[in-house]
Amino acid sequence: MSENERAPIAAVDPGLIAAFRQIPTAVISDNLERLPGAAGLKPFYTGQAMAGTALTVNTAPGDNLFVHRALDVIKPGQVLVINGGGDETRALVGEIIAAIAEQRGAAGIVLDGAIRDSGVLMSSPFPVFARAANHRGPYKNGPGAINEPVSIGGLVVAPGDVVVGDADGVVAFAPQRASLLLESARAQEQREAEILASIRAGRYQGAYGR
């Protein structure tokens, strides 16, 4: 277990986290200059949007020893963000790990790698995002680390970052940006609502869209 495993996780107002569950990732991304975002990850669940703070895990491809260790320290409201190296040949997360994470209050799981038990996960409301599904299970030898920056589909996530996911994918940002980002995202939603209303009313004059 790495010495970083007990590093403190940045606190974020739960009200802010709840508010971001109502903001589409596309709108959040627009207000982050359309730069950050995890490419290639998709949802394997049926339910509402995910939002929480990151508990990060680096693993060896095809090995989930440190995923299990992270489950021992995860706190309610955290998203388990796992860098599995993008490997799709072995599943690092399945029904049991997802059930443990949910029971311990996790907000979701984001994995740059493969899951299994996809039929069960797809019928669950617990948020799981991954690159692919594969029936082949993992090894449990290590190495790995917890609570250090990870790269997920090209998106760098630091411990304590706010992580939001929905049908369009996953985005993350530093907690210090949360308040202003929420304000700008809500303003964009209002502008887009006005554009849609003008389209329905036949008054739309044209503008740059998404």
N, C-alpha and C positions, 0 to 999 in steps of 0.2 A: 504494500500500500504506500503510495507516495506521500511525502511530507505535506503536500498541498491539499490533501484530502480534508483537512480540518480548517482550511482557510475560510474566513467569514464571507458570507454571501451578502451582497449589497441589498439593503432593504428598499422596497418600493411600495408606495401607498397602494393598498389593495383596491381602493376606489379607481385608481388609474388603470390597474390591470383589468378590472371588470369593464371599464370603459372601452379598452382596446378590443375586447371580444365583440364589440358592436361595430368596429371599423374594418372594412375589407382590407386584406393585405395589399390589393392593388392601389388603394388610396394611400395607405401607409408608405408603400414603395414610391409613389409619385412624390410624396413629401420628404423623401430621403434622396432626392435627385435621381430616382430610378436606378440607383447604383447597387445597393446591397440586396441580397436575396439568395436563397439556396436553390440552385439549378438542379433539376432532375428528380426532386423528391415529390411524392404524391401521398395523399391521405389514404390510410387503410382503416377507416372507421366510418360510422354513420352517426353524425351528431353535430353539435354546434361548434363554432370556432374555438380555437385554443388560445390562451394567453397565460403567461406565467414568467417566472425568472429562471435563468438557466443554471442547472447543475451540470457541468460539462465533464465528459469522459473521453479520453483517448484510449483506443484499444489497438492491439495487433489485428490485422485483417483475419477474419474467421475465428476470432477468440473473444469470449464475452466474460472472462473472469472479472474484469473491472466494472462491467455492467452490474454484476451481482454485488460487488462491493459498494457501488454507488447506491444501490437500493437500501443498504444499511444506514446510510447517512442522509437520504433524501428527506426533504421537509415538505409539508403541505404547500401547494401553490407553485412548486418548482417544476420545470420541464426538464426531463432527462435528455440532454443533447449529446449524442454519441457519434464520435468520429470513428467509423469503421473502415476508413480508407476507401469508401466507395465500392468495396468488395461485394459481389453478388453471388459468390460461390457457396457461401455458408450463411445461414440465418443467425443473427445475434440476439434477436428478440422474438418471442412467441407468446402464446396465450398465458403461460405461467408468469413470465416477467411482467407482462402488461397488467395481469391481475394483481400482482404484488404492488406494482407502482400505483395502481388505482386505489388499492386498499390503504396505502400509506399517504394518500392525499395528493399525489402528484397531479400536475395539470395536464401532462401528456408526455409523449416520447417522440423525439426527432432523431432519426438514425440515418447516417450516410452509409448505407449498407442494406442488407436484406432482412426481411422478417419471414416467419413461417406461421402456420395456423391462420392463414389469411382469411379463410372463410369465417372463422370465429371472430377475428378482429374486425372484419368488415361489417359484422352485424352488431358491433358494440359501440356505445356512445363515447368510449374513452379514446381521446385523440392519439393516434399513432401515425407518424409520417416516416416513409422509408423510400428507398430507391427501387426495390424489387421484392418479390417473394421467391423463396426457395425452400424446399423441404429438408435440405441437408442441414444438420445441426452444427453447432460450434464446438471448438475446443475450449478448455479452461486452464490455460497454462500461463497467460500473461505474455509479454509485459503490458503495462498500461499506466494511466494516471488519472486523477480526479481533480477538478477545480483548477484547470489551466486552460488557456485559450485553445479552441478547436476550430477546424475548418470543415464546414458541412456544405457539400455541393458548391464550394467556392465562397461561401459566406463564413467570415470569421466571427465566432461567438465567444465572448469572454464570460467568465463566471459572473452571475448576477445580471447579465443583459436581459432585457425584456424580449421574449420570444412570442411571436404571434403566428398562428397558422390557420388556414381555411382551405376551401376547395381549390384555390389558386396556388397554394404553396405556403412557404415559410419565409418570414423575414424577422430580423432581430436588430436591436439598437441599444445603445447605452442608456441606462436608467436616467442619467442626467438630461437626456433629450426628451423624456416622456411628456412632460407637461406642455411644452411648446409644440411638440409634434402632434399631440392630441388636438390642440387648438387649431393648427393649420389643417389637419385632416378633416376636422368637423367643418371648417370653412369650405373646403373643397367639396365635401358631400352636399353642402347647401347650394353651392354653385351648380353642381351637377343635377340636383333636384330641380333647380330653376330651368336648366337647359332641357331636361326631359319634359317638364311641364310645357315649355314653349313648343317643343316638337309635337306633343299631343294636341296642342291648341292650334297648330299650323302657323305659328309665329316664328319658327326657328329661321335665323338668317345665315347660319353657318359659322363655325368656329373650329379650332383645332380640338379634336377629340382625344380619346385615350391613346 
